[in-house]
Amino acid sequence: MRDEQVLLNDLYYHHVLGPDRVLKVDGYYGSNTFDDVWSFQKETFGYLSVDGITGPHTWQYLCQSDWASGFTGAYYQDAGCAAVVVIIA
């Protein structure tokens, strides 16, 4: 959960794809984290289901968006992003 909050904060600071606020990185999936996930999903223009839940597709897109924005990954548990393959066409 902390990694998810770090990834969302990275995108917020970089003004990319959705998050509305800086999240407290506490590992708690509260309403602010839900709202930021919802906003992130909404900004993918139909690529992701908008439900506020970080399922596998949202997680992959979150990792890809973070990487594409120039962040390289100082995360608590490597954010599960190490296995994500980014294809740039």
N, C-alpha and C positions, 0 to 999 in steps of 0.2 A: 504494500500500500504506500509506503514512503516513496518508493521509486516512482510510482504513478504520480504522486504529488510533485516530485522533483521534475519529472518530464513535463507536466502541465505548467509548472512555474517557469521552466525554460522557455516554453512557447509563449507564455504571457510576457516575459521580459523581452523576448524577441519580436513581439507583436505579430505573432503568426497563429492562424487557425484557432481562434475561439476563446480560450480561457478568459474569464471576466475579472479575475482577482488573483492576488498572490495567496497561495494556500499555506497554512501552517503545516509543516512537514512533521506530522505526528502519527501517521499510520492509521488514523481514524477516518473511515469513509462516511463523513457527515454530509450535511446539506450543501456546504460550499464545494466539496469535492464532487458531489453528484452534479451540481450546477455547472461546474467547469467541464466535466466530462460531457454533459449534455450539450454545452456550447461548442465544444470541440467537435463532437459528432455532427452537429448541425452545420458547421462550416465546411464539412467534407462534400457537400453538395450531392448527397445521395449515395456516396461510396459506403457509408456506414449507416446502420440502423440507429435512429435517435431514441435512446432509451435511458441514458445516464448510467449505463452499466458497462464496465470495462471488460468485455468479453475478448476472445482471441483476435477477432478482426480489428477491434478498436485498439487493442494492445499493440498489434503489429503496425497499424497506421500511426499510432502515437510514437512508437520507436522510429519509424521511417521519417516522420515529420521533424522529430527532434534532431535526428542525424542530418537531414537535409538543411536544417537551420544552422548547422555548424557546431552543434554540441556533440562531444565525443564520449561522454558517459562516466561521470564521477557519481555513481549511484550506490545505494546501500547494498543491493543484491545483484548488481550488474543489470538491473531492470528487465532481465529477460530479453534484452535487446541483442545480445551477442549472437543469437541464432537467426536474427532477422536478416534476410538478404534484401538489399536495396538495389533495384534495377532502375537506372536512369536512361531514358530513351532519348 
